[in-house]
Amino acid sequence: MNEPQPEFALEAYGLEKTYRGNKKAPPKRALKGVDLQIRRGSIFGLLGPNGAGKSTFINIFAGLVKKTAGQAIIWGRDIDVAPRDARAAIGVVPQEINMDPFFSPFESLEFQAGYYGVPKSERRSMEILDMVGLADKRDAYVRQLSGGMKRRLLVAKALVHSPPVLVLDEPTAGVDIELRRQLWENVRRLHEQGATIVLTTHYLEEAEELCDDIAIIHEGEVVAHEPKNQILKRVDRKTLVIQPVEPLNAVPDSLAGHDAEIREDGSLAITYRFGKQSVTELIEKAKSGGLTIEDLRTEEADLEDVFMALTYSRGESSDGGDSSEDSAG
């Protein structure tokens, strides 16, 4: 009989983490009672500025950071009540490239599989290496691999025990565009095979490209958690771009008082509040200013707009990334 699947892949209730202070710095409260539920089967994006608490949150589930308070559940298993079962349900791809340079990729996967107690008859080391494009590097020393290959090997290592939840912590940081696209393809393939993907990233276009649901964390608190399409609607501003027959040098007087500017290509961009200003009215005002319109379009808000509105409008967070934050205490 198959084990019933939980509604949520990861669950946090009142999750807190405070790093101990020292003579040079006071205690650091990295997570402030976070409540967050990540749907099974989703590609979930966890966004936030440096030092927001993203890696602290992930590392609590990975068993690398001990929480101060609250409850953390992986695939229906409380990390305090059933720690072994909980860890077996998650694979984590860390930010840092940290592996034995004298192992081959195949040996690295076999060792990792043994660590998780995967019987030899059930191991898929070559299948996984082939999936991440490292089959031809099976017997090379890890130290001989490029940075991009090492990052793909980290993904492979996280998959050896076939976890239903895969967490990628800044997986494409510092990699070139081609490798980023390859990693995106791997993420989609794993998702199609049934894995729940949790992605932390600084690349807003990455989250917009891949994710179904998104949460934004800022200064240890979740400030938004919604489906991607819904969260994009959090910013109620749109831009009407008018391409005139003749390029403009100045904004028509008829649009005085509006948020309008001339772009480098000579087009006129008017930013307005959706639902509170009429596009028809803006077009008529442009025409009354002597504008002959050749083409026009509207531009929607993207994740960067939402991110800025929900985080930096609250005041920029202190300097320092999550990695330094996690090393505290």
C-alpha positions in Angstrom: 0.0 0.0 0.0 1.4 3.4 -1.0 2.0 5.9 1.7 -0.4 8.8 1.4 1.2 12.0 0.1 0.9 15.1 2.2 -0.7 18.3 1.1 2.4 20.3 1.8 6.0 19.4 1.1 7.5 21.8 3.7 5.7 23.5 6.6 6.9 26.0 9.1 4.9 27.3 12.1 6.3 30.0 14.3 9.8 29.3 13.1 12.4 31.3 14.9 16.2 31.5 14.9 18.3 33.8 17.0 22.1 33.6 16.7 24.1 34.2 19.9 25.9 37.4 20.2 29.4 38.0 21.3 31.6 40.9 22.5 31.6 42.5 19.0 28.0 42.0 18.0 24.6 41.6 19.8 22.4 38.6 19.2 20.9 38.3 15.7 17.3 37.4 15.3 17.4 35.9 11.8 13.8 34.4 11.7 10.9 36.0 13.5 8.1 33.5 13.8 7.9 32.4 10.2 4.7 30.7 9.1 5.0 29.2 5.6 3.5 26.2 3.8 4.9 25.0 0.5 2.5 23.0 -1.7 3.4 19.5 -2.8 4.2 19.4 -6.5 5.0 23.1 -6.9 8.1 24.9 -8.0 8.3 27.3 -5.1 10.5 30.5 -5.1 11.8 32.0 -1.9 13.0 35.5 -2.6 14.6 38.2 -0.4 17.5 40.6 -0.2 20.8 39.7 1.3 20.5 38.8 5.0 16.8 38.4 4.8 16.8 34.9 6.3 16.4 32.7 3.2 19.4 30.4 3.9 18.7 30.2 7.6 15.2 29.0 6.8 16.5 26.4 4.3 19.3 25.2 6.5 17.0 24.5 9.4 15.2 22.0 7.2 18.5 20.7 5.9 19.7 20.0 9.5 22.6 22.5 9.3 21.1 25.1 11.6 19.3 24.4 14.9 16.1 26.4 15.2 15.4 28.5 18.3 11.7 27.9 18.4 8.7 26.8 16.3 7.9 23.7 14.2 9.4 22.5 10.9 7.9 19.6 8.9 9.2 17.9 5.8 6.8 15.7 3.8 4.5 15.4 6.8 7.4 14.5 9.2 8.3 16.7 12.1 12.1 17.2 12.2 12.1 16.9 16.0 9.8 13.8 16.2 11.1 11.9 13.2 14.4 13.4 12.2 15.8 10.5 10.1 12.5 10.2 8.1 12.3 13.9 7.7 15.9 14.2 6.3 15.3 11.3 4.0 12.5 13.2 2.3 14.7 16.2 1.3 17.7 16.8 -0.9 19.5 20.1 -0.6 21.8 21.7 -3.2 23.9 24.3 -1.2 25.3 27.6 -2.4 28.9 26.6 -1.6 30.7 24.0 -3.7 32.1 21.7 -1.0 33.1 18.1 -2.0 36.1 15.8 -1.8 38.4 16.8 -4.8 39.9 13.3 -5.0 36.7 11.4 -5.6 35.3 10.9 -9.0 31.7 12.0 -9.7 30.6 8.3 -9.7 32.4 7.7 -6.3 30.8 10.9 -4.9 27.3 9.7 -5.7 28.0 6.2 -4.5 29.3 7.5 -1.2 26.3 9.9 -0.8 23.9 7.0 -1.5 25.6 4.9 1.1 25.3 7.8 3.6 21.5 7.7 3.0 21.4 3.9 3.3 20.4 3.3 -0.3 21.0 -0.4 -1.2 23.4 -1.0 -4.0 20.7 -2.7 -6.0 18.6 0.5 -5.9 21.3 3.1 -6.7 21.0 5.2 -9.8 24.4 6.9 -10.0 24.9 6.5 -13.7 21.4 7.5 -14.5 21.7 10.6 -12.4 25.1 11.5 -13.9 23.6 11.2 -17.4 20.7 13.4 -16.4 22.9 16.3 -15.3 25.3 15.8 -18.3 28.2 14.3 -16.4 28.2 10.7 -17.6 31.3 11.3 -19.6 33.1 12.6 -16.5 32.2 9.5 -14.4 35.8 8.6 -13.5 37.4 12.1 -13.6 38.6 13.6 -10.4 36.2 16.2 -9.0 39.1 18.6 -8.8 39.4 18.4 -12.6 35.8 19.6 -13.2 34.9 23.1 -14.1 32.9 25.2 -11.7 29.7 24.6 -13.7 30.3 20.9 -13.7 30.8 20.9 -9.9 27.5 22.7 -9.5 25.7 20.1 -11.6 27.4 17.4 -9.4 25.9 19.1 -6.3 22.5 18.7 -7.9 23.3 15.0 -8.7 24.3 14.3 -5.1 21.1 15.7 -3.8 19.1 13.2 -5.9 20.8 10.0 -4.9 18.2 9.0 -2.3 15.2 10.0 -4.6 13.8 12.7 -2.2 10.3 14.0 -3.0 11.5 17.5 -2.0 14.5 19.2 -3.7 15.9 22.5 -2.4 18.2 24.5 -4.5 19.9 27.4 -2.6 21.0 30.0 -5.2 21.8 27.2 -7.7 22.9 29.5 -10.5 24.9 32.0 -8.6 28.0 32.9 -10.5 27.3 30.6 -13.5 27.1 31.7 -17.2 23.9 32.0 -19.1 24.2 28.7 -20.9 24.7 26.7 -17.7 21.9 28.6 -16.1 19.6 27.5 -18.9 20.8 23.9 -18.5 20.0 23.9 -14.8 16.6 25.3 -15.5 15.9 22.4 -17.9 17.0 20.0 -15.1 14.7 21.7 -12.7 11.7 21.4 -15.1 12.5 17.7 -15.8 12.7 16.9 -12.1 9.4 18.7 -11.5 7.8 16.7 -14.4 9.0 13.5 -12.6 7.0 14.5 -9.5 9.5 16.4 -7.3 8.6 19.5 -5.4 11.2 22.1 -6.1 12.1 24.9 -3.6 14.3 27.5 -5.1 16.0 30.4 -3.4 17.5 33.0 -5.8 18.6 36.5 -6.3 17.8 36.3 -9.9 14.2 37.6 -10.2 13.9 36.5 -13.8 14.7 32.9 -12.6 11.8 32.9 -10.2 9.5 34.5 -12.8 10.5 31.9 -15.4 10.3 28.8 -13.2 8.1 29.2 -10.2 4.4 28.6 -9.5 4.3 30.0 -6.0 6.5 32.7 -4.5 7.2 33.9 -1.0 9.2 37.0 -0.3 11.1 37.2 3.0 12.5 40.4 4.5 14.3 40.8 7.8 13.2 37.4 9.0 9.6 37.8 8.1 7.4 36.6 5.2 6.0 39.8 3.6 4.2 38.0 0.7 3.2 34.4 -0.2 1.0 34.0 -3.2 0.8 32.3 -6.6 3.2 34.0 -9.1 0.5 35.5 -11.2 -1.3 36.9 -8.2 1.8 38.3 -6.6 2.6 40.2 -9.8 -0.7 42.0 -9.4 0.5 43.4 -6.0 2.0 46.3 -7.9 -1.0 48.2 -9.5 1.1 50.2 -11.9 1.3 49.7 -15.7 3.1 51.6 -18.3 1.6 52.7 -21.6 4.2 53.0 -24.3 3.3 55.1 -27.3 5.4 55.0 -30.4 4.8 58.2 -32.3 5.2 58.6 -36.1 8.0 61.1 -35.4 10.3 60.5 -32.4 9.6 62.9 -29.5 12.1 65.3 -27.8 9.8 66.4 -25.0 6.7 65.2 -23.2 3.6 67.0 -24.6 2.1 69.7 -22.4 -1.2 67.9 -22.4 0.4 65.2 -20.2 1.7 67.6 -17.6 1.2 66.2 -14.1 1.4 62.6 -15.3 4.4 60.2 -14.8 5.6 60.4 -18.4 9.0 60.3 -19.9 10.7 60.1 -23.3 12.7 56.9 -23.9 15.9 56.6 -25.9 14.1 55.3 -28.9 11.9 58.4 -29.0 8.8 56.6 -27.6 6.6 58.1 -24.9 6.2 56.0 -21.7 3.4 56.9 -19.3 3.1 55.0 -16.0 -0.3 54.9 -14.5 -2.3 53.2 -11.7 -4.3 50.3 -13.1 -8.0 50.7 -12.4 -7.6 54.4 -11.4 -6.6 55.9 -14.7 -8.0 55.2 -18.1 -5.8 54.2 -21.0 -8.3 55.8 -23.4 -8.0 59.1 -21.5 -4.2 58.9 -21.6 -4.2 58.3 -25.4 -6.7 61.2 -26.0 -4.4 63.5 -23.9 -1.4 62.4 -26.0 -3.3 63.1 -29.2 -4.5 66.5 -28.0 -0.9 67.4 -27.5 -0.3 66.9 -31.2 1.0 63.3 -31.1 0.3 61.1 -34.1 0.4 57.5 -32.9 2.1 54.8 -34.9 1.9 52.0 -32.3 1.3 51.4 -28.6 1.5 48.7 -26.0 1.3 48.3 -22.3 3.9 46.9 -20.0 3.0 44.9 -16.9 4.8 44.8 -13.6 7.4 42.1 -13.1 8.8 40.4 -10.0 11.5 43.1 -9.6 8.8 45.7 -9.2 7.0 43.6 -6.6 10.3 42.8 -4.8 11.2 46.4 -4.6 7.8 47.4 -3.4 7.5 44.8 -0.7 11.1 44.9 0.7 13.0 48.1 0.0 9.9 50.2 0.7 10.1 48.9 4.2 13.7 50.0 4.5 16.8 48.3 3.1 18.1 45.4 5.2 21.5 45.5 6.7 24.5 44.5 4.6 25.6 40.9 4.6 24.3 37.8 2.9 22.6 34.8 4.3 25.8 32.7 4.3 27.4 35.1 6.8 24.2 35.2 8.8 24.1 31.4 9.0 27.7 31.2 10.3 26.8 33.4 13.3 26.5 31.7 16.7 
